[in-house]
Amino acid sequence: MKIIRTLTALLTFSLAFACTGNFEEINTDPNRIDQISPGTLLNPILYGVSSFNTERADAFTFQIMQVALPFPSANGGLHRYDVSESAGNSTWNTYYRWLVNIREMKDAAIKAQDPNYEAIALTLEAWVASQLTDSFGDAPFTEASKGEQGVFQAKFDTQEQIYAAILENLEKANSLYNPARAMVFGEDILFGNQVARWRKFTNSLHLRLLLRVSGKQPAALQKMASILGNPIQYPVFVNTAESAILKITGVVPNISPWGRAIDFTTFRAVSEFFVDRLNELEDPRRQKFMTTARALNGTTQIGYKGIPSGYGGTESQFQFIPSNHNIALVQAPMISLIMTYAELEFIKAELAQKGVIAGDAKVFYENAVKAAMEQWGVVTPSNYFQNPNAAYNGSLERIMLQKYIGLYFNDYQQWFEYRRTGFPVLPKASGMINDQRVPVRFRYPVTTQVNNPVNYKEAVARMGGDDINTKVWWEK
């Protein structure tokens, strides 16, 4: 059973990680800003959002992006693009729940006159808000989380407005960091209280989000070139060790999101599309990500072999036991990806391929692939790029196929990047619905429709509908 998180986790994390030396402070109501330090909420936010995102990579992204699927699966299912009206409810509710706490953290940092914690809060807000708007489109942002101020029916900001705000906040955050000032409000479970690493995450995230909107705002590409051309003013990740990867230790409260690891592999199969791409690459990550397939006798191994997503007919057509998830991926100690150095190198490869920045796209591409393996503890074979399927061929499609693999288990990023670029090209199957189209957003929760009807209807009219095929601003 997957773990249900509530705001009571705040107290647990405070007791486990905060080193304020003030018992009264960490045992009072965490929603009262005047009684918490800016560090009290940091670890619960990091763990709460990151572990939720890792769950959603498995529960949603794997199916939508043809990485894995339920098996057997006679009909329906996300891998057939059958997305229910409530599919996005947990995403909406979880991100807004943590945005409340991020803003409380920001207010506490301002009150404490601590620019580093304010910068971190701005970064976390940009991270979570971008996940939210990329999942739904327009959403309450400016007026969100203001119930204490009497705002119970928040207006929906356009996605363009949300991005303008979070990109501005990331610029501000970069200017606020002061490496000479220590992080004194407890232990930081992501970067170990290293201000310089937080700053690199801020600027690396800035690049991710600028690229996301670059199709609508060409000036974003010039801004990216400016950031990458000025590493003193805008430091970014320079190796895998600097990545924003949360280590889930297994020590309470930092435990695996899977209460029972076996649930990760029960009635599951890896998708044929994902397996075949890795087989073509002779990719060493296969052993890390999945088991080998077996003959029906259950013992004879037949290599790595998956089931086609969206298949029609019954499972009896498959005369083998398919490859499954590697259960070790969700057994602590495990990792939860937020943003990696590999992703940054893929961004550079794309920018170089498009002529936006100087440098060799091939070098960036190979650095990215190697880093994407390294983050999983896998060594890139010396002859890997001699394989014509792995060698850089100058195309964006080649970069994006490897980025797709590199974003494995990284929240919704495979889905977001597919929607931005159309790559990798996903196969269609007879059992797929929705005209065999990949859905591009979640529908708004029914509770939002009921409790905030005026602003909901205004947003839907502006966007062109509340449908899984309604493109968000940066896709149009």
Secondary structure, 3 states (H helix, E strand, C coil): CECCCCCCHHHHHHHHHCCCCCHHHHCCCCCCHHHCCCCCCHHHHHHHHHHHHHHHHHHHHHHHCCCEEECCCCCCCHHHCCCCCCCCHHHHHHHHHHHHHHHHHHHHHHHCCCHHHHHHHHHHHHHHHHHHHHHHCCEECCCCCCHHHCCCCCCEECHHHHHHHHHHHHHHHHHHCCCCCCCCCCCCCCCCCCHHHHHHHHHHHHHHHHHHHCCCCCHHHHHHHHHHCCCCCCCCCCCHHHCEEEEECCECCECCCECCHHHHCCCEEEEHHHHHHHHHHCCCHHHHHECCCECCCCCCECCCCCECCCCCCCHHHCCCECCCECHHHHCCCEEEEEECHHHHHHHHHHHHHCCCCCCCHHHHHHHHHHHHHHCCCCCCCCCHHHCCCCCCCCCHHHHHHHHHHHCCCCCCHHHHHHHHHCCCCCCCCCCCCHHHCCCCCCCCCHHHHHHCHHHHHHHHHHHCCCCCCCCCHHHC
